């Protein structure tokens, strides 16, 4: 059942899971706990560490998996709650199955509700855009009718000018 829910929720809008590549300055600073916290808060997979470590290796900076995991777990502890799931879903982010099984049901309960709100807001925004476009088109047609009425009422124009 857990696997089914993860697949179902991921299918709602799976986006890329790569993080921003670390800068040389970030790599040399070596704040792996903060990097892990950032990735955990974004709901990114553990393999994101490998991407960061490879990038820092290019600058000769060593990665610290233990510090990274500590920061990531701290963020996941905050994320994998009903409220965390709601905020995560409402942001439009895709869930990648990062919560521990003991906390996943609570997270998913909030996530699904938040994701519904996100979807409804997207639909509302789309409908508002369509409405605005229709109003603009209506106004364009009204202006065209006004111009043609003015032309047709102008007695100084010849029949050929009325046709043009």
LONUDO-894944 format. One record per residue (C-alpha): residue number from 1; residue in one letter; x, y, z. Coordinates in Angstrom, 2 decimals. Example, Ala and Ser with C-alpha at 12.3 -4.5 7.8 and 13.67 -1.06 7.14 Angstrom:
2
<rec><pos>1</pos><code>A</code><c1>12.30</c1><c2>-4.50</c2><c3>7.80</c3></rec>
<rec><pos>2</pos><code>S</code><c1>13.67</c1><c2>-1.06</c2><c3>7.14</c3></rec>
//
This chain:
164
<rec><pos>1</pos><code>X</code><c1>0.00</c1><c2>0.00</c2><c3>0.00</c3></rec>
<rec><pos>2</pos><code>X</code><c1>2.81</c1><c2>2.40</c2><c3>0.92</c3></rec>
<rec><pos>3</pos><code>X</code><c1>4.51</c1><c2>1.82</c2><c3>-2.44</c3></rec>
<rec><pos>4</pos><code>X</code><c1>1.22</c1><c2>2.45</c2><c3>-4.27</c3></rec>
<rec><pos>5</pos><code>X</code><c1>0.72</c1><c2>5.77</c2><c3>-2.48</c3></rec>
<rec><pos>6</pos><code>X</code><c1>4.27</c1><c2>6.92</c2><c3>-3.22</c3></rec>
<rec><pos>7</pos><code>X</code><c1>3.85</c1><c2>6.07</c2><c3>-6.91</c3></rec>
<rec><pos>8</pos><code>X</code><c1>0.42</c1><c2>7.71</c2><c3>-7.00</c3></rec>
<rec><pos>9</pos><code>X</code><c1>1.56</c1><c2>10.91</c2><c3>-5.33</c3></rec>
<rec><pos>10</pos><code>X</code><c1>4.76</c1><c2>11.07</c2><c3>-7.38</c3></rec>
<rec><pos>11</pos><code>X</code><c1>2.71</c1><c2>10.77</c2><c3>-10.55</c3></rec>
<rec><pos>12</pos><code>X</code><c1>0.86</c1><c2>13.98</c2><c3>-9.65</c3></rec>
<rec><pos>13</pos><code>X</code><c1>3.72</c1><c2>16.00</c2><c3>-11.03</c3></rec>
<rec><pos>14</pos><code>X</code><c1>7.15</c1><c2>14.46</c2><c3>-10.74</c3></rec>
<rec><pos>15</pos><code>X</code><c1>9.74</c1><c2>17.12</c2><c3>-11.31</c3></rec>
<rec><pos>16</pos><code>X</code><c1>13.49</c1><c2>16.86</c2><c3>-11.51</c3></rec>
<rec><pos>17</pos><code>X</code><c1>15.12</c1><c2>16.07</c2><c3>-8.23</c3></rec>
<rec><pos>18</pos><code>X</code><c1>18.52</c1><c2>17.59</c2><c3>-8.87</c3></rec>
<rec><pos>19</pos><code>X</code><c1>19.52</c1><c2>20.39</c2><c3>-6.57</c3></rec>
<rec><pos>20</pos><code>X</code><c1>21.33</c1><c2>23.53</c2><c3>-7.56</c3></rec>
<rec><pos>21</pos><code>X</code><c1>24.99</c1><c2>22.74</c2><c3>-7.96</c3></rec>
<rec><pos>22</pos><code>X</code><c1>27.08</c1><c2>24.00</c2><c3>-5.09</c3></rec>
<rec><pos>23</pos><code>X</code><c1>29.34</c1><c2>26.94</c2><c3>-5.75</c3></rec>
<rec><pos>24</pos><code>X</code><c1>33.06</c1><c2>26.77</c2><c3>-5.05</c3></rec>
<rec><pos>25</pos><code>X</code><c1>32.54</c1><c2>29.07</c2><c3>-2.07</c3></rec>
<rec><pos>26</pos><code>X</code><c1>29.87</c1><c2>26.76</c2><c3>-0.62</c3></rec>
<rec><pos>27</pos><code>X</code><c1>32.05</c1><c2>23.71</c2><c3>-1.18</c3></rec>
<rec><pos>28</pos><code>X</code><c1>35.06</c1><c2>25.28</c2><c3>0.50</c3></rec>
<rec><pos>29</pos><code>X</code><c1>32.93</c1><c2>26.48</c2><c3>3.42</c3></rec>
<rec><pos>30</pos><code>X</code><c1>31.95</c1><c2>22.84</c2><c3>3.95</c3></rec>
<rec><pos>31</pos><code>X</code><c1>28.66</c1><c2>23.40</c2><c3>5.74</c3></rec>
<rec><pos>32</pos><code>X</code><c1>27.33</c1><c2>19.96</c2><c3>4.92</c3></rec>
<rec><pos>33</pos><code>X</code><c1>24.75</c1><c2>20.02</c2><c3>7.69</c3></rec>
<rec><pos>34</pos><code>X</code><c1>23.13</c1><c2>23.11</c2><c3>6.13</c3></rec>
<rec><pos>35</pos><code>X</code><c1>23.26</c1><c2>21.52</c2><c3>2.67</c3></rec>
<rec><pos>36</pos><code>X</code><c1>21.56</c1><c2>18.40</c2><c3>4.02</c3></rec>
<rec><pos>37</pos><code>X</code><c1>18.93</c1><c2>20.48</c2><c3>5.80</c3></rec>
<rec><pos>38</pos><code>X</code><c1>18.21</c1><c2>22.41</c2><c3>2.59</c3></rec>
<rec><pos>39</pos><code>X</code><c1>17.84</c1><c2>19.22</c2><c3>0.57</c3></rec>
<rec><pos>40</pos><code>X</code><c1>15.69</c1><c2>17.56</c2><c3>3.22</c3></rec>
<rec><pos>41</pos><code>X</code><c1>13.40</c1><c2>20.57</c2><c3>3.43</c3></rec>
<rec><pos>42</pos><code>X</code><c1>12.97</c1><c2>20.36</c2><c3>-0.35</c3></rec>
<rec><pos>43</pos><code>X</code><c1>12.13</c1><c2>16.67</c2><c3>-0.08</c3></rec>
<rec><pos>44</pos><code>X</code><c1>15.08</c1><c2>15.66</c2><c3>-2.25</c3></rec>
<rec><pos>45</pos><code>X</code><c1>16.42</c1><c2>12.13</c2><c3>-2.39</c3></rec>
<rec><pos>46</pos><code>X</code><c1>19.57</c1><c2>10.98</c2><c3>-0.59</c3></rec>
<rec><pos>47</pos><code>X</code><c1>21.42</c1><c2>10.71</c2><c3>-3.88</c3></rec>
<rec><pos>48</pos><code>X</code><c1>21.50</c1><c2>14.51</c2><c3>-3.99</c3></rec>
<rec><pos>49</pos><code>X</code><c1>24.46</c1><c2>14.22</c2><c3>-1.62</c3></rec>
<rec><pos>50</pos><code>X</code><c1>26.39</c1><c2>12.41</c2><c3>-4.35</c3></rec>
<rec><pos>51</pos><code>X</code><c1>25.70</c1><c2>15.24</c2><c3>-6.80</c3></rec>
<rec><pos>52</pos><code>X</code><c1>26.90</c1><c2>17.81</c2><c3>-4.30</c3></rec>
<rec><pos>53</pos><code>X</code><c1>29.96</c1><c2>15.74</c2><c3>-3.36</c3></rec>
<rec><pos>54</pos><code>X</code><c1>30.95</c1><c2>15.30</c2><c3>-7.01</c3></rec>
<rec><pos>55</pos><code>X</code><c1>30.69</c1><c2>19.04</c2><c3>-7.58</c3></rec>
<rec><pos>56</pos><code>X</code><c1>32.80</c1><c2>19.84</c2><c3>-4.53</c3></rec>
<rec><pos>57</pos><code>X</code><c1>35.35</c1><c2>17.24</c2><c3>-5.53</c3></rec>
<rec><pos>58</pos><code>X</code><c1>35.99</c1><c2>19.40</c2><c3>-8.62</c3></rec>
<rec><pos>59</pos><code>X</code><c1>37.17</c1><c2>22.14</c2><c3>-6.24</c3></rec>
<rec><pos>60</pos><code>X</code><c1>39.21</c1><c2>19.75</c2><c3>-4.10</c3></rec>
<rec><pos>61</pos><code>X</code><c1>36.74</c1><c2>20.02</c2><c3>-1.21</c3></rec>
<rec><pos>62</pos><code>X</code><c1>35.81</c1><c2>16.89</c2><c3>0.73</c3></rec>
<rec><pos>63</pos><code>X</code><c1>32.21</c1><c2>16.01</c2><c3>1.43</c3></rec>
<rec><pos>64</pos><code>X</code><c1>30.92</c1><c2>15.09</c2><c3>4.89</c3></rec>
<rec><pos>65</pos><code>X</code><c1>28.13</c1><c2>12.53</c2><c3>4.54</c3></rec>
<rec><pos>66</pos><code>X</code><c1>27.52</c1><c2>12.28</c2><c3>8.30</c3></rec>
<rec><pos>67</pos><code>X</code><c1>26.95</c1><c2>16.04</c2><c3>8.68</c3></rec>
<rec><pos>68</pos><code>X</code><c1>24.83</c1><c2>16.08</c2><c3>5.52</c3></rec>
<rec><pos>69</pos><code>X</code><c1>22.65</c1><c2>13.20</c2><c3>6.76</c3></rec>
<rec><pos>70</pos><code>X</code><c1>22.23</c1><c2>14.87</c2><c3>10.16</c3></rec>
<rec><pos>71</pos><code>X</code><c1>20.97</c1><c2>18.08</c2><c3>8.54</c3></rec>
<rec><pos>72</pos><code>X</code><c1>18.75</c1><c2>16.20</c2><c3>6.09</c3></rec>
<rec><pos>73</pos><code>X</code><c1>17.18</c1><c2>14.07</c2><c3>8.84</c3></rec>
<rec><pos>74</pos><code>X</code><c1>16.48</c1><c2>17.19</c2><c3>10.89</c3></rec>
<rec><pos>75</pos><code>X</code><c1>14.67</c1><c2>18.77</c2><c3>7.94</c3></rec>
<rec><pos>76</pos><code>X</code><c1>12.76</c1><c2>15.57</c2><c3>7.15</c3></rec>
<rec><pos>77</pos><code>X</code><c1>11.62</c1><c2>15.37</c2><c3>10.77</c3></rec>
<rec><pos>78</pos><code>X</code><c1>9.98</c1><c2>18.78</c2><c3>10.27</c3></rec>
<rec><pos>79</pos><code>X</code><c1>8.73</c1><c2>18.04</c2><c3>6.77</c3></rec>
<rec><pos>80</pos><code>X</code><c1>7.21</c1><c2>14.62</c2><c3>7.41</c3></rec>
<rec><pos>81</pos><code>X</code><c1>4.24</c1><c2>15.85</c2><c3>9.42</c3></rec>
<rec><pos>82</pos><code>X</code><c1>0.67</c1><c2>16.63</c2><c3>8.50</c3></rec>
<rec><pos>83</pos><code>X</code><c1>1.40</c1><c2>20.38</c2><c3>8.43</c3></rec>
<rec><pos>84</pos><code>X</code><c1>4.68</c1><c2>19.86</c2><c3>6.58</c3></rec>
<rec><pos>85</pos><code>X</code><c1>2.93</c1><c2>17.71</c2><c3>4.00</c3></rec>
<rec><pos>86</pos><code>X</code><c1>0.18</c1><c2>20.30</c2><c3>3.56</c3></rec>
<rec><pos>87</pos><code>X</code><c1>2.67</c1><c2>23.12</c2><c3>2.95</c3></rec>
<rec><pos>88</pos><code>X</code><c1>4.73</c1><c2>20.90</c2><c3>0.65</c3></rec>
<rec><pos>89</pos><code>X</code><c1>1.69</c1><c2>19.92</c2><c3>-1.40</c3></rec>
<rec><pos>90</pos><code>X</code><c1>0.35</c1><c2>23.46</c2><c3>-1.53</c3></rec>
<rec><pos>91</pos><code>X</code><c1>3.71</c1><c2>24.62</c2><c3>-2.93</c3></rec>
<rec><pos>92</pos><code>X</code><c1>3.21</c1><c2>22.32</c2><c3>-5.89</c3></rec>
<rec><pos>93</pos><code>X</code><c1>6.26</c1><c2>20.19</c2><c3>-5.09</c3></rec>
<rec><pos>94</pos><code>X</code><c1>6.23</c1><c2>16.51</c2><c3>-5.99</c3></rec>
<rec><pos>95</pos><code>X</code><c1>6.70</c1><c2>13.97</c2><c3>-3.22</c3></rec>
<rec><pos>96</pos><code>X</code><c1>9.52</c1><c2>11.55</c2><c3>-3.87</c3></rec>
<rec><pos>97</pos><code>X</code><c1>8.92</c1><c2>9.12</c2><c3>-1.00</c3></rec>
<rec><pos>98</pos><code>X</code><c1>11.51</c1><c2>10.55</c2><c3>1.42</c3></rec>
<rec><pos>99</pos><code>X</code><c1>9.54</c1><c2>10.18</c2><c3>4.66</c3></rec>
<rec><pos>100</pos><code>X</code><c1>10.10</c1><c2>7.24</c2><c3>6.94</c3></rec>
<rec><pos>101</pos><code>X</code><c1>7.26</c1><c2>4.67</c2><c3>6.80</c3></rec>
<rec><pos>102</pos><code>X</code><c1>6.23</c1><c2>5.54</c2><c3>10.37</c3></rec>
<rec><pos>103</pos><code>X</code><c1>5.63</c1><c2>9.18</c2><c3>9.39</c3></rec>
<rec><pos>104</pos><code>X</code><c1>4.58</c1><c2>8.85</c2><c3>5.78</c3></rec>
<rec><pos>105</pos><code>X</code><c1>0.82</c1><c2>8.40</c2><c3>6.31</c3></rec>
<rec><pos>106</pos><code>X</code><c1>0.65</c1><c2>11.61</c2><c3>8.34</c3></rec>
<rec><pos>107</pos><code>X</code><c1>2.69</c1><c2>13.47</c2><c3>5.72</c3></rec>
<rec><pos>108</pos><code>X</code><c1>0.58</c1><c2>12.13</c2><c3>2.84</c3></rec>
<rec><pos>109</pos><code>X</code><c1>-2.64</c1><c2>13.13</c2><c3>4.58</c3></rec>
<rec><pos>110</pos><code>X</code><c1>-1.49</c1><c2>16.73</c2><c3>4.65</c3></rec>
<rec><pos>111</pos><code>X</code><c1>0.24</c1><c2>16.54</c2><c3>1.28</c3></rec>
<rec><pos>112</pos><code>X</code><c1>-2.84</c1><c2>15.35</c2><c3>-0.59</c3></rec>
<rec><pos>113</pos><code>X</code><c1>-4.93</c1><c2>18.15</c2><c3>0.93</c3></rec>
<rec><pos>114</pos><code>X</code><c1>-2.29</c1><c2>20.74</c2><c3>0.12</c3></rec>
<rec><pos>115</pos><code>X</code><c1>-1.86</c1><c2>19.39</c2><c3>-3.39</c3></rec>
<rec><pos>116</pos><code>X</code><c1>-5.62</c1><c2>19.69</c2><c3>-3.96</c3></rec>
<rec><pos>117</pos><code>X</code><c1>-5.45</c1><c2>23.34</c2><c3>-2.94</c3></rec>
<rec><pos>118</pos><code>X</code><c1>-2.50</c1><c2>23.85</c2><c3>-5.29</c3></rec>
<rec><pos>119</pos><code>X</code><c1>-4.41</c1><c2>22.20</c2><c3>-8.15</c3></rec>
<rec><pos>120</pos><code>X</code><c1>-7.55</c1><c2>24.23</c2><c3>-7.50</c3></rec>
<rec><pos>121</pos><code>X</code><c1>-5.51</c1><c2>27.44</c2><c3>-7.39</c3></rec>
<rec><pos>122</pos><code>X</code><c1>-3.86</c1><c2>26.52</c2><c3>-10.70</c3></rec>
<rec><pos>123</pos><code>X</code><c1>-7.28</c1><c2>25.85</c2><c3>-12.24</c3></rec>
<rec><pos>124</pos><code>X</code><c1>-8.64</c1><c2>29.11</c2><c3>-10.82</c3></rec>
<rec><pos>125</pos><code>X</code><c1>-5.67</c1><c2>31.04</c2><c3>-12.20</c3></rec>
<rec><pos>126</pos><code>X</code><c1>-6.15</c1><c2>29.41</c2><c3>-15.60</c3></rec>
<rec><pos>127</pos><code>X</code><c1>-9.86</c1><c2>30.24</c2><c3>-15.60</c3></rec>
<rec><pos>128</pos><code>X</code><c1>-9.10</c1><c2>33.83</c2><c3>-14.58</c3></rec>
<rec><pos>129</pos><code>X</code><c1>-6.62</c1><c2>34.13</c2><c3>-17.46</c3></rec>
<rec><pos>130</pos><code>X</code><c1>-9.18</c1><c2>32.76</c2><c3>-19.91</c3></rec>
<rec><pos>131</pos><code>X</code><c1>-11.79</c1><c2>35.18</c2><c3>-18.56</c3></rec>
<rec><pos>132</pos><code>X</code><c1>-9.40</c1><c2>38.14</c2><c3>-18.87</c3></rec>
<rec><pos>133</pos><code>X</code><c1>-8.54</c1><c2>37.11</c2><c3>-22.43</c3></rec>
<rec><pos>134</pos><code>X</code><c1>-12.24</c1><c2>36.86</c2><c3>-23.31</c3></rec>
<rec><pos>135</pos><code>X</code><c1>-12.95</c1><c2>40.32</c2><c3>-21.85</c3></rec>
<rec><pos>136</pos><code>X</code><c1>-10.03</c1><c2>41.78</c2><c3>-23.82</c3></rec>
<rec><pos>137</pos><code>X</code><c1>-11.30</c1><c2>40.13</c2><c3>-27.01</c3></rec>
<rec><pos>138</pos><code>X</code><c1>-14.81</c1><c2>41.45</c2><c3>-26.33</c3></rec>
<rec><pos>139</pos><code>X</code><c1>-13.46</c1><c2>44.97</c2><c3>-25.86</c3></rec>
<rec><pos>140</pos><code>X</code><c1>-11.48</c1><c2>44.67</c2><c3>-29.10</c3></rec>
<rec><pos>141</pos><code>X</code><c1>-14.66</c1><c2>43.68</c2><c3>-30.95</c3></rec>
<rec><pos>142</pos><code>X</code><c1>-16.64</c1><c2>46.51</c2><c3>-29.34</c3></rec>
<rec><pos>143</pos><code>X</code><c1>-14.01</c1><c2>49.01</c2><c3>-30.46</c3></rec>
<rec><pos>144</pos><code>X</code><c1>-14.11</c1><c2>47.60</c2><c3>-33.97</c3></rec>
<rec><pos>145</pos><code>X</code><c1>-17.93</c1><c2>47.96</c2><c3>-34.01</c3></rec>
<rec><pos>146</pos><code>X</code><c1>-17.62</c1><c2>51.58</c2><c3>-32.81</c3></rec>
<rec><pos>147</pos><code>X</code><c1>-15.19</c1><c2>52.35</c2><c3>-35.63</c3></rec>
<rec><pos>148</pos><code>X</code><c1>-17.44</c1><c2>50.77</c2><c3>-38.25</c3></rec>
<rec><pos>149</pos><code>X</code><c1>-20.51</c1><c2>52.60</c2><c3>-36.93</c3></rec>
<rec><pos>150</pos><code>X</code><c1>-18.62</c1><c2>55.88</c2><c3>-37.19</c3></rec>
<rec><pos>151</pos><code>X</code><c1>-17.60</c1><c2>55.08</c2><c3>-40.76</c3></rec>
<rec><pos>152</pos><code>X</code><c1>-21.13</c1><c2>54.07</c2><c3>-41.74</c3></rec>
<rec><pos>153</pos><code>X</code><c1>-22.63</c1><c2>57.21</c2><c3>-40.21</c3></rec>
<rec><pos>154</pos><code>X</code><c1>-20.18</c1><c2>59.52</c2><c3>-41.97</c3></rec>
<rec><pos>155</pos><code>X</code><c1>-22.24</c1><c2>61.03</c2><c3>-44.79</c3></rec>
<rec><pos>156</pos><code>X</code><c1>-19.18</c1><c2>62.63</c2><c3>-46.37</c3></rec>
<rec><pos>157</pos><code>X</code><c1>-17.82</c1><c2>59.24</c2><c3>-47.47</c3></rec>
<rec><pos>158</pos><code>X</code><c1>-18.67</c1><c2>57.71</c2><c3>-50.82</c3></rec>
<rec><pos>159</pos><code>X</code><c1>-20.13</c1><c2>54.22</c2><c3>-51.19</c3></rec>
<rec><pos>160</pos><code>X</code><c1>-16.69</c1><c2>52.89</c2><c3>-52.20</c3></rec>
<rec><pos>161</pos><code>X</code><c1>-15.13</c1><c2>54.41</c2><c3>-49.07</c3></rec>
<rec><pos>162</pos><code>X</code><c1>-17.85</c1><c2>52.81</c2><c3>-46.94</c3></rec>
<rec><pos>163</pos><code>X</code><c1>-16.93</c1><c2>49.41</c2><c3>-48.42</c3></rec>
<rec><pos>164</pos><code>X</code><c1>-13.21</c1><c2>49.82</c2><c3>-47.70</c3></rec>
//
